[in-house]
Amino acid sequence: MEESHPLAEGAKGASGGKMWMVATIIVAILLIASLTVFVVLPALNPPASTTKVFKFDLVAQDFAYDRIGFNPSFTVNVNTPIWFVFSNNGTNVHEFLLYRINQTTTRASVLADAYQDLAQAQALHPNWRTDPVEANLTLDDYNTFHDGDARLTRYNDIDRNVDPDATTDLVFVLQEAGNYFFVCHQVDTSVNPWKIHQDHGMWGLLTVNA
């Protein structure tokens, strides 16, 4: 058996310790390097290009957009995203129905068409004024007639309801320049005769520039 010498053992221990330290340092350097690559390289990438968006807040009241006696007007560019944050501060359901103004479609024409649909529904339920069940059936039929009325087809089917105390995001793109308007065709049943919300003044304008 080889004889052990304390000095030699100490030298071996010192050598082993140095090797362990070197190995530890190398591992630390590699770890730091890997973290540096992970953290720094993404930061060097340019940010993604952002798309221009026309963003508006629109608040429904009973019975107006934003405030009573006011008709909001917005201007946007064609082929650019339009984002309405549509909130309802009223106690009734409200909506955003979009139409493009042309020779046959105006604010007056869509209101008249909506009243025709309402009259058709009321004719089916003669007791709509006094019977709550009949009143609800009348509103159901009105919604059916309105949604199926080709004269009242929304532009690009842009149509959104919002319940009381709720908020919805309405995002769309218009590819045709021109003049548009939006209305609420829900029905106010608290008055006699019933009144469509647009007739209370619940409408707004949207101008789309080329």
C-alpha positions in Angstrom: 0.0 0.0 0.0 1.3 3.5 -1.0 2.1 5.7 2.0 0.1 8.8 2.3 1.9 12.2 2.7 -0.1 15.1 4.1 1.6 17.7 1.9 0.8 15.7 -1.2 -2.8 15.2 -0.2 -3.1 19.0 0.5 -1.7 19.7 -3.0 -4.2 17.3 -4.6 -7.1 18.9 -2.6 -6.0 22.4 -3.7 -5.8 21.2 -7.3 -9.2 19.6 -7.2 -10.7 22.7 -5.6 -9.2 24.9 -8.3 -10.7 22.7 -11.0 -14.1 22.8 -9.3 -14.0 26.6 -9.2 -13.0 26.8 -12.8 -15.8 24.5 -13.8 -18.3 26.5 -11.7 -17.1 29.8 -13.4 -17.5 28.2 -16.8 -21.0 27.0 -16.1 -21.9 30.5 -14.7 -20.5 32.2 -17.8 -22.4 29.9 -20.1 -25.6 30.4 -18.0 -25.2 34.2 -18.1 -24.5 34.0 -21.8 -27.6 32.0 -22.5 -29.7 34.4 -20.5 -28.2 37.4 -22.3 -29.0 35.9 -25.7 -32.6 35.2 -24.5 -33.2 38.6 -23.1 -31.3 40.9 -25.4 -31.9 39.5 -28.8 -35.7 40.0 -28.7 -35.2 43.6 -27.6 -33.1 44.2 -30.7 -36.0 43.2 -33.0 -37.9 46.3 -34.4 -41.5 46.6 -33.0 -44.2 45.3 -35.2 -45.8 48.0 -37.4 -49.1 49.3 -36.0 -52.2 49.8 -38.1 -54.0 53.2 -37.9 -57.3 52.8 -36.2 -60.1 55.4 -35.7 -61.3 54.7 -32.2 -64.4 56.4 -30.7 -66.5 56.2 -27.6 -70.2 56.1 -28.1 -72.6 56.1 -25.2 -76.3 55.3 -25.5 -78.7 57.2 -23.4 -82.5 57.1 -23.2 -83.0 58.2 -26.0 -79.9 59.6 -27.6 -76.3 58.9 -28.4 -73.8 60.6 -26.0 -76.3 63.2 -24.7 -79.9 64.3 -25.2 -80.4 66.7 -28.0 -77.1 65.9 -29.6 -76.3 63.9 -32.8 -72.6 62.8 -32.9 -70.7 63.0 -36.1 -67.4 61.2 -36.9 -65.0 61.4 -39.8 -62.8 58.5 -40.9 -60.8 57.3 -43.9 -61.7 54.5 -46.3 -60.2 51.1 -45.8 -59.1 52.0 -42.2 -60.4 50.1 -39.1 -63.1 51.9 -37.2 -63.5 50.9 -33.5 -66.5 52.0 -31.5 -66.5 51.3 -27.8 -70.3 51.3 -27.5 -71.7 51.6 -24.0 -75.3 51.8 -22.7 -76.0 54.1 -19.8 -79.7 53.9 -20.3 -82.4 51.6 -19.0 -83.5 50.3 -22.4 -81.7 48.1 -24.9 -80.1 50.3 -27.6 -78.4 49.5 -30.9 -76.2 50.7 -33.7 -77.6 50.2 -37.2 -75.4 51.5 -40.0 -76.7 52.8 -43.4 -75.1 54.5 -46.4 -76.9 57.5 -47.7 -78.0 57.2 -51.3 -81.0 58.0 -53.5 -83.2 55.5 -51.8 -81.8 55.4 -48.3 -82.0 58.4 -46.0 -82.7 58.9 -42.3 -86.3 59.8 -43.1 -86.8 56.7 -45.4 -85.5 54.1 -42.9 -87.6 55.6 -40.1 -90.7 55.5 -42.2 -89.9 51.9 -43.2 -89.4 50.9 -39.6 -92.8 52.5 -38.6 -94.4 50.4 -41.4 -93.0 47.3 -39.9 -94.1 48.3 -36.4 -97.7 49.0 -37.7 -97.8 45.6 -39.4 -96.8 43.9 -36.1 -99.3 45.9 -34.1 -102.1 45.0 -36.6 -101.5 41.3 -35.7 -102.0 42.0 -32.0 -104.9 44.4 -31.5 -104.4 44.5 -27.7 -100.8 45.6 -27.8 -101.6 48.8 -25.9 -103.1 47.0 -22.8 -102.0 43.4 -22.7 -98.3 42.9 -21.7 -98.2 39.5 -23.4 -99.6 41.0 -26.7 -97.1 43.8 -26.4 -94.2 41.4 -26.2 -95.5 39.4 -29.1 -95.8 42.7 -31.1 -92.2 43.6 -30.4 -91.1 40.1 -31.4 -92.9 40.4 -34.7 -91.6 43.9 -35.2 -88.1 42.7 -34.9 -88.8 39.8 -37.3 -90.3 42.2 -39.9 -87.5 44.7 -39.4 -84.7 42.2 -39.8 -86.4 40.7 -42.9 -87.1 44.1 -44.5 -84.8 44.5 -47.6 -85.3 48.3 -47.3 -83.7 48.2 -43.9 -80.7 46.0 -44.7 -77.8 47.4 -42.8 -74.7 48.4 -44.7 -72.4 45.3 -44.7 -74.7 43.9 -42.0 -73.2 46.3 -39.4 -75.6 45.9 -36.5 -75.0 45.7 -32.8 -77.3 45.7 -29.7 -76.1 46.7 -26.3 -77.9 45.9 -23.0 -78.3 48.4 -20.2 -75.1 48.9 -18.2 -73.1 46.9 -20.8 -70.3 47.8 -23.2 -69.5 46.2 -26.5 -66.7 46.7 -29.0 -67.8 47.2 -32.6 -65.0 47.1 -35.1 -65.4 47.3 -38.9 -63.8 48.6 -42.1 -65.7 50.6 -44.8 -64.3 50.2 -48.3 -66.5 52.9 -49.9 -66.1 56.6 -49.4 -69.3 58.5 -48.7 -71.8 59.6 -46.1 -73.3 57.2 -43.7 -75.6 57.4 -40.7 -76.4 55.1 -37.7 -79.6 54.8 -35.8 -81.4 53.0 -33.0 -84.6 51.3 -34.1 -85.6 49.9 -30.7 -89.1 50.8 -29.6 -90.0 53.1 -26.7 -93.1 51.4 -25.2 -93.4 53.9 -22.4 -95.3 56.4 -24.6 -98.6 56.0 -26.5 -98.3 55.6 -29.4 -95.1 53.7 -29.3 -92.1 55.6 -30.6 -89.0 54.3 -32.4 -85.8 55.6 -30.7 -84.6 57.2 -33.9 -87.7 59.4 -33.8 -86.6 60.6 -30.3 -83.4 61.9 -32.1 -81.2 58.8 -31.6 -79.0 59.0 -34.7 -75.5 60.0 -35.8 -73.4 60.6 -38.8 -70.3 59.0 -40.2 -68.3 60.5 -43.0 -65.8 58.3 -44.9 -63.1 60.1 -46.8 -61.3 58.5 -49.8 
